[in-house]
């Protein structure tokens, strides 16, 4: 879905920018090599950015919760065989 008709920015562009590391609206626009022009899209970009970051954090938390504890982790200077 189009978020910004001035720049042709879509929800998929926002998602791709977040996956690439964007955490601020300016980074979303920079990923598309554009900037907010009329400003009508900014609230939508911010909303999608927040959603995408929350989903990313939830996936990370879920991955951490389902990662088994590391058994036999080597300490510095100690080799495990």
C-alpha positions in Angstrom: 0.0 0.0 0.0 1.2 3.5 -0.8 2.1 5.6 2.2 3.6 8.6 0.4 2.2 9.5 -3.0 4.9 12.3 -3.4 7.7 9.8 -3.3 6.0 6.5 -4.1 6.9 5.1 -0.6 5.1 1.9 0.3 4.6 -0.1 3.4 7.0 -2.7 2.0 9.6 0.1 1.6 9.2 0.9 5.3 9.5 -2.8 6.2 12.6 -3.3 4.1 14.3 -0.2 5.6 13.6 -1.5 9.1 15.1 -4.9 8.2 18.1 -3.0 6.9 18.5 -1.2 10.3 16.3 1.9 10.1 15.0 3.1 13.4 14.0 6.7 12.6 11.6 8.2 10.0 14.5 10.0 8.3 16.3 6.7 7.8 13.1 5.3 6.1 13.1 8.2 3.6 16.9 8.0 3.2 16.6 4.3 2.3 14.3 5.3 -0.6 16.6 8.2 -1.4 13.8 10.8 -0.8 12.5 13.0 2.0 9.1 14.1 3.2 7.7 16.8 0.9 4.2 17.8 1.9 4.4 16.0 5.2 1.1 14.2 5.0 2.8 10.8 5.0 4.9 11.4 8.1 2.3 10.1 10.6 1.8 6.9 8.5 5.5 6.3 8.2 5.9 6.8 12.0 3.0 4.4 12.7 4.4 1.7 10.3 7.9 2.2 11.7 6.7 1.7 15.3 4.8 -1.5 14.3 7.7 -2.9 12.4 10.1 -2.2 15.3 7.7 -3.8 17.8 7.3 -6.9 15.6 11.1 -7.1 15.2 11.6 -6.8 19.0 8.9 -9.5 19.6 10.6 -11.9 17.2 13.9 -11.3 18.9 12.4 -11.9 22.3 10.7 -15.0 21.1 14.0 -16.3 19.6 15.8 -15.6 22.9 13.1 -17.4 24.9 13.4 -20.5 22.7 17.2 -20.7 22.5 18.5 -23.5 24.6 21.1 -22.6 27.2 24.7 -23.0 26.1 26.2 -26.1 27.8 30.0 -26.4 28.1 30.7 -22.9 27.0 34.5 -22.3 26.8 36.0 -19.7 29.1 38.9 -17.7 28.0 42.0 -19.8 28.0 40.1 -23.0 28.5 39.6 -25.4 25.6 36.8 -27.9 25.6 37.4 -31.2 23.9 
